[in-house]
Amino acid sequence: MDAIYPLILGYLFGSIPFGLLLAKAAGLGDVRKIGSGNIGATNVLRTGSKWIAALTLLLDVAKGLVPVLLARGAWGEDAAILAAIGALVGHIFPVWLRFRGGKGVATYIGALAGLNWPLALLFALVWLLAALIWRMSSLAALLASVAVAAGSVVLVPGRLTIALFILSAVIFITHRANIARLLRKQEPRIDFSKKA
Protein backbone atom coordinates (compact mmCIF):
# COMPACT_ATOMS: atom_id res chain seq x y z
CA MET A 1 0.00 0.00 0.00
CA ASP A 2 2.88 2.38 0.70
CA ALA A 3 3.75 2.28 -3.01
CA ILE A 4 0.32 3.70 -3.90
CA TYR A 5 0.91 7.07 -2.21
CA PRO A 6 3.93 8.23 -4.25
CA LEU A 7 2.32 6.90 -7.44
CA ILE A 8 -0.85 8.89 -6.75
CA LEU A 9 1.17 11.97 -5.78
CA GLY A 10 3.13 11.78 -9.01
CA TYR A 11 0.03 11.12 -11.09
CA LEU A 12 -1.88 14.10 -9.70
CA PHE A 13 1.00 16.47 -10.40
CA GLY A 14 1.70 14.98 -13.81
CA SER A 15 -1.91 15.15 -14.94
CA ILE A 16 -2.17 18.97 -14.70
CA PRO A 17 -2.50 20.09 -18.39
CA PHE A 18 -0.50 23.31 -18.17
CA GLY A 19 -0.11 23.72 -21.94
CA LEU A 20 -3.85 23.57 -22.50
CA LEU A 21 -4.66 25.86 -19.56
CA LEU A 22 -2.02 28.48 -20.38
CA ALA A 23 -2.87 28.62 -24.08
CA LYS A 24 -6.56 29.10 -23.32
CA ALA A 25 -5.82 31.74 -20.66
CA ALA A 26 -3.66 33.64 -23.17
CA GLY A 27 -6.41 33.55 -25.78
CA LEU A 28 -4.49 31.21 -28.08
CA GLY A 29 -7.26 28.65 -28.32
CA ASP A 30 -7.26 24.90 -27.75
CA VAL A 31 -3.80 23.51 -28.53
CA ARG A 32 -5.39 20.11 -29.11
CA LYS A 33 -6.85 21.52 -32.33
CA ILE A 34 -3.57 22.74 -33.86
CA GLY A 35 -0.34 21.15 -35.02
CA SER A 36 0.17 17.72 -33.51
CA GLY A 37 -2.78 18.12 -31.13
CA ASN A 38 -0.37 17.65 -28.24
CA ILE A 39 -0.66 19.63 -24.98
CA GLY A 40 3.12 19.97 -24.56
CA ALA A 41 5.44 22.94 -25.05
CA THR A 42 6.46 22.05 -28.61
CA ASN A 43 2.87 22.21 -29.83
CA VAL A 44 2.16 25.31 -27.74
CA LEU A 45 5.06 26.92 -29.62
CA ARG A 46 3.07 26.39 -32.81
CA THR A 47 0.54 28.95 -31.54
CA GLY A 48 3.24 31.57 -32.17
CA SER A 49 3.83 32.45 -28.51
CA LYS A 50 7.35 31.63 -27.34
CA TRP A 51 6.55 32.99 -23.86
CA ILE A 52 3.58 30.71 -23.30
CA ALA A 53 5.53 27.77 -24.73
CA ALA A 54 8.45 28.53 -22.40
CA LEU A 55 6.15 28.78 -19.39
CA THR A 56 4.49 25.50 -20.38
CA LEU A 57 7.91 23.88 -20.58
CA LEU A 58 8.91 25.13 -17.13
CA LEU A 59 5.68 24.04 -15.49
CA ASP A 60 5.73 20.64 -17.20
CA VAL A 61 9.28 20.17 -15.90
CA ALA A 62 8.14 21.23 -12.42
CA LYS A 63 5.31 18.70 -12.34
CA GLY A 64 7.89 15.98 -12.79
CA LEU A 65 10.40 17.41 -10.33
CA VAL A 66 8.16 18.45 -7.41
CA PRO A 67 6.47 15.07 -6.69
CA VAL A 68 9.84 13.31 -6.86
CA LEU A 69 11.30 15.66 -4.25
CA LEU A 70 8.19 15.45 -2.06
CA ALA A 71 8.07 11.65 -2.25
CA ARG A 72 11.77 11.34 -1.39
CA GLY A 73 11.31 13.60 1.64
CA ALA A 74 8.26 11.72 2.86
CA TRP A 75 9.02 8.10 2.02
CA GLY A 76 12.56 7.69 0.66
CA GLU A 77 14.39 6.95 -2.57
CA ASP A 78 12.21 4.11 -3.85
CA ALA A 79 9.16 6.34 -3.40
CA ALA A 80 10.87 9.04 -5.46
CA ILE A 81 11.23 6.56 -8.33
CA LEU A 82 7.54 5.63 -8.06
CA ALA A 83 6.54 9.30 -8.02
CA ALA A 84 8.56 9.84 -11.21
CA ILE A 85 6.70 6.99 -12.89
CA GLY A 86 3.38 8.35 -11.64
CA ALA A 87 4.14 11.84 -12.96
CA LEU A 88 5.00 10.57 -16.42
CA VAL A 89 1.87 8.40 -16.55
CA GLY A 90 -0.21 11.35 -15.36
CA HIS A 91 1.09 13.61 -18.13
CA ILE A 92 0.50 10.99 -20.81
CA PHE A 93 -2.88 9.81 -19.47
CA PRO A 94 -4.50 12.71 -17.55
CA VAL A 95 -7.89 11.80 -16.15
CA TRP A 96 -9.11 15.38 -16.75
CA LEU A 97 -8.60 15.06 -20.52
CA ARG A 98 -10.10 11.59 -20.96
CA PHE A 99 -6.62 10.09 -20.65
CA ARG A 100 -5.29 11.91 -23.74
CA GLY A 101 -2.28 13.93 -22.73
CA GLY A 102 1.19 14.76 -23.97
CA LYS A 103 4.26 12.74 -24.81
CA GLY A 104 5.95 13.33 -21.49
CA VAL A 105 9.34 14.77 -22.44
CA ALA A 106 9.36 17.86 -20.20
CA THR A 107 7.82 15.96 -17.28
CA TYR A 108 10.42 13.24 -17.81
CA ILE A 109 13.19 15.86 -17.62
CA GLY A 110 11.77 17.19 -14.35
CA ALA A 111 11.48 13.74 -12.84
CA LEU A 112 14.99 12.96 -14.05
CA ALA A 113 16.30 16.14 -12.42
CA GLY A 114 14.85 14.97 -9.11
CA LEU A 115 16.23 11.46 -9.46
CA ASN A 116 19.70 12.26 -10.83
CA TRP A 117 20.50 15.82 -11.94
CA PRO A 118 23.64 14.98 -13.98
CA LEU A 119 21.52 12.75 -16.22
CA ALA A 120 18.92 15.51 -16.55
CA LEU A 121 21.70 17.85 -17.63
CA LEU A 122 22.89 15.25 -20.14
CA PHE A 123 19.36 14.95 -21.53
CA ALA A 124 19.00 18.73 -21.86
CA LEU A 125 22.36 19.14 -23.59
CA VAL A 126 21.78 16.31 -26.07
CA TRP A 127 18.22 17.54 -26.77
CA LEU A 128 19.36 21.12 -27.35
CA LEU A 129 22.23 20.11 -29.63
CA ALA A 130 20.04 17.75 -31.67
CA ALA A 131 17.22 20.30 -31.89
CA LEU A 132 19.57 22.98 -33.15
CA ILE A 133 21.10 20.65 -35.74
CA TRP A 134 17.98 18.91 -37.08
CA ARG A 135 15.20 21.23 -35.76
CA MET A 136 13.01 18.25 -34.86
CA SER A 137 11.83 18.01 -31.27
CA SER A 138 10.93 14.33 -31.51
CA LEU A 139 14.33 13.28 -32.84
CA ALA A 140 16.05 15.36 -30.17
CA ALA A 141 13.97 13.70 -27.43
CA LEU A 142 14.68 10.21 -28.74
CA LEU A 143 18.42 10.78 -28.97
CA ALA A 144 18.49 12.35 -25.50
CA SER A 145 16.56 9.38 -24.08
CA VAL A 146 19.12 6.99 -25.52
CA ALA A 147 21.92 9.09 -24.00
CA VAL A 148 20.25 8.95 -20.57
CA ALA A 149 19.71 5.20 -20.72
CA ALA A 150 23.35 4.68 -21.67
CA GLY A 151 24.58 7.18 -19.08
CA SER A 152 22.52 5.59 -16.33
CA VAL A 153 24.55 2.40 -16.60
CA VAL A 154 27.63 4.36 -15.51
CA LEU A 155 26.17 7.02 -13.21
CA VAL A 156 23.41 5.39 -11.13
CA PRO A 157 22.90 2.23 -9.05
CA GLY A 158 20.64 -0.83 -9.53
CA ARG A 159 16.92 -0.10 -9.27
CA LEU A 160 17.25 3.47 -10.51
CA THR A 161 19.02 2.27 -13.66
CA ILE A 162 16.14 -0.12 -14.39
CA ALA A 163 13.59 2.64 -13.77
CA LEU A 164 15.41 5.03 -16.10
CA PHE A 165 15.50 2.41 -18.86
CA ILE A 166 11.74 1.97 -18.42
CA LEU A 167 11.11 5.74 -18.48
CA SER A 168 13.29 6.15 -21.57
CA ALA A 169 11.38 3.31 -23.24
CA VAL A 170 8.12 5.13 -22.47
CA ILE A 171 9.43 8.17 -24.35
CA PHE A 172 10.01 5.95 -27.39
CA ILE A 173 6.51 4.47 -27.09
CA THR A 174 4.83 7.89 -26.92
CA HIS A 175 6.83 8.94 -29.99
CA ARG A 176 5.99 5.92 -32.14
CA ALA A 177 4.02 8.05 -34.64
CA ASN A 178 6.94 10.49 -34.79
CA ILE A 179 9.34 7.61 -35.44
CA ALA A 180 7.18 6.50 -38.37
CA ARG A 181 7.21 10.05 -39.79
CA LEU A 182 10.96 10.30 -39.26
CA LEU A 183 11.46 7.13 -41.26
CA ARG A 184 9.27 8.60 -44.03
CA LYS A 185 11.13 11.94 -43.76
CA GLN A 186 7.82 13.69 -43.03
CA GLU A 187 8.41 14.87 -39.46
CA PRO A 188 7.67 18.61 -39.04
CA ARG A 189 10.49 20.87 -37.98
CA ILE A 190 10.62 23.40 -35.15
CA ASP A 191 10.16 26.95 -36.44
CA PHE A 192 12.41 29.10 -34.25
CA SER A 193 11.56 32.21 -36.28
CA LYS A 194 8.01 32.67 -34.93
CA LYS A 195 7.45 35.77 -32.87
CA ALA A 196 6.42 35.65 -29.22
N, C-alpha and C positions, 0 to 999 in steps of 0.2 A: 504493500500500500504506500510505503514511503516514496516509491518511484513515481507514483501518480502526481504528487504535488509539484515537483519541478517540471514535469511534462505539461501539466495544466498551466502553470505559471508561464512557461515558454510559449505555449500555444496562444494564450490570451494576449500576450505582447505581440507575438508574430502576426496575429490575425487582424491587427489594426490597419486598415487600408489607407495609409497616409497619402499615397499618390492620388487616389480617387478623391479623397476629402479636400486636399489642398487645391487640386485643379478646379474642383467645383467652387470652392470658396473664392478662388481668384477669377472666376467667371470664364474659365477656359473650357467648360463643358465636361462631358463624361469621357475620360481617357479610354474607357473600354470600347468606345465607338470610333477611335482613330488608330492609325498605324497598326501595330500588332494586336491591339486590344488589351495589352498588358497594363497592370496598375503600377508598374515599377518606374524608376527614374528615367530609364532610356526612352520609354514611350511617352512619359510626361514631357521630355525634351522635345518631342515631335509637335507639341502644342505651340512651340516657339518661345517658351519662357524658360530661360536658363536658370533664373532664380528659383522658380517653383520646382524645377527638376533637381536643382542642387539641394533644396530643403527636403524634398522627398528622399533623396539619397541619404542625407544625414539622419533623418528620422527612421528610415528603414534599417540603417546600420545600428542605430540606437536600440531598436526593438529586438535585435539579436544580441547586443551587448548587455543591456540592462538585466534581463532575466538570468543570464549566465552568472553575472556578478552577484545578484540577489540569491540565487540558488546556492552558489558556493558559500556565501556568508551564512546561510541558514542551515544547509545540510551537507556541505562538503563537495569534494571534487567530482565524484561520480554524479551527484545531483546537477552540477554545472553542465556536464556532458548531456544529461537528459534534457535540461532546459534548452540547450542549443538545438537538440533534435526537435523539441516541441516548438521552438520559435520558427524553425525552417518549415515544419509541417503547417503551422498556423499561417504563415505568409502564402504558402502554395495553396492551401485549402481553408480559407477563412469562412467560418460559419456564417458570417454576416453577408457574404456575397455568394451564397449557395455553393460554397466550396470551390469557387473559381477565382484564384488569386494570381500572384505573380510567379516569377521563375526562381526567386529566392536568392539572387546573387548578393545584393546589399545586406540582407539579413544574415546571410552566410558569413559575410565579411565581419559583421558585428559580433556574431557568435564566435567566430574564429579569433577575433581580437581579445575576447574574454577568456578563451581557452588557452591561446598561445599567441601572444602579440607578434613575435618574430615571423610566424607563418602568415599572419594577417598582413604584415608589411610586405612579405614576399608576394602574396596574392595581389596586393595593390600595385606593386611595382611591375609585375608581369602583365597585369591587366592594362595598366596605363601605357606601357611600351607597345603592347600588341594593338591597342586601340588607336594609338597614334600612327602606327605603321599601316595597319589594314583598315582602320576606321569601321570595324565591325564589333559591336559590343558582345555578341554571342561568341565569336571566335576568341576574343580576349578573355572572356569568362572561362571558356573551356580550357584554354592553355594555362590560365592561372590556377584552375582546379587541379590540373595534372601536376603543376609545379608544387602545389601544397601537398598533394598526396605523396609525391616523391620526397619532399622535404621533411614530411612527418616521420618518415622511417629513420631519419638521422636525428631530428630535433626533439621528439617526444616519446614518452614511454608507452608500453603495452596497450591498455584499453583505449587511451586517447588516440593512438595511431589507427586502431580499428574504426573508431567513431569518425575520424577525419576521412578515412577512405570511403565510409558509407555516405557522409555528407557530400564529398566530392562526386560520388556516383549519382547522388540525387540531382546535382547540378546538371550532369550529363542527361539524365532522364527528362528533366524539365525542358531541356534544350533539344529534344529529339527532332522537333520540326525544323529548328534552326540548322541542325546538322544535315538534314535532308536538303535544305536550301543551299547550304554551303557546298555540298557535293554537286548540286546542279548549277552552282555559281550564280544563284539568284538571291542571296542574302542581302537585305538593304544595308546601306552604310550609314554611319553617324554623320549628320550634317552639323559640323562645328561652326558654320557661318551664320546660323540663325540668330536673330537678335533676341535679347532678353525681354 
